[in-house]
Amino acid sequence: MTETIINLETVNPIEFFGVNNGKLDILKKKFPLLKILSRGTQIKLSGSPEQVETAKEKIDLLVQYLERNGHVSENYFEQILGGDDAETVDHFVDRHPNDILVFGPNGKTVRARTVNQKRMVGAAEKNDIVFAIGPAGTGKTYTAVALAVRALKNKMVKKIILTRPAVEAGESLGFLPGDLKEKIDPYLRPLYDALDDMIPADKLGYYMSTRTIEIAPLAYMRGRTLDNAFIILDEAQNATDLQLKMFLTRIGANAKAIITGDLTQIDLPKNQKSGLAKALYILKNIDGIAHIELDEEDVVRHRLVKAIIKAYERDKKEEETK
């Protein structure tokens, strides 16, 4: 007969035991041969040495999960207790915790997944301004938003500002139904989607209502000074030279900025030139400004996206040689 006491001081005991001890009951059903008693922030296990050791390992996993996420559903609680195979354990326990940028809702982990995404994270940690350039699907925007959310959660900044040029990709804003916000929101939707993956809906609503997180068209940035903020300019290839200069000169004290863009997808009218290529050229040797190139090897969408990008690149090279 063995006895052991496990302290739960690093987590919320109510989250561990559940409402009306619902999760504790799940634990007792999983280990019916053990005597399991709870008192305050402690659990006492009594039984055979093998059973006690197995239960302790599972409880340690649950504590580790709660320390990271702050919440565990009854479903996940049961899965962690019941998952003896390596794949299930790996799903809940992170083998490379330093790679994680954000823990999203339901235990989702957001991390840099490719070599260039990791370079982008490293560049953002060492520089106040980062240009991340690459084709669709390479995770530029997603990684940038994750870095911004991490900075906010770690209290490195007081607010996040996400902005995009509201440029029509073959469609006209004027003919879309609704008021100005309703017309512009579709252009900002990828930013909302990324945030949905990283912040619970109720907290995201609170952040938006208090303007802790602000999503706005690039034109709305004029005349502002952005202090203590993490600022992302997405789709920067659709910003003109003057707009990009305006954006870069908004950056205030204790601010970081990531500018993402794809020079192969410029939607500006034919009489307007993108300011992104010029900015990359004239700012390339300034200390504190980094430039990261992502390519088709960084594509994390559907496997066909990589093939599509390569096909378009081949076609472009053939056109240039004609």
Secondary structure, 3 states (H helix, E strand, C coil): CEEEEEECCCCCHHHHHCHHHHHHHHHHHHCCCCEEEEECCEEEEEECHHHHHHHHHHHHHHHHHHHHHCCCCHHHHHHHHHCCCHHHHHHHCCCCHHHEEEECHHHCEEECCCHHHHHHHHHHHHCCEEEEECCCCCCHHHHHHHHHHHHHHCCCCCEEEEEECCCCCCCCHHHCCCCHHHHHHHHHHHHHHHHHHHCCHHHHHHHHHCCCEEEEEHHHHCCCCECCEEEEECCHHHCEHHHHHHHHCCECCCCEEEEEECCCCCCCCCCCCECHHHHHHHCCCCCCEEEEECCHHHCCCCHHHHHHHHHHHHHHHHHHHC
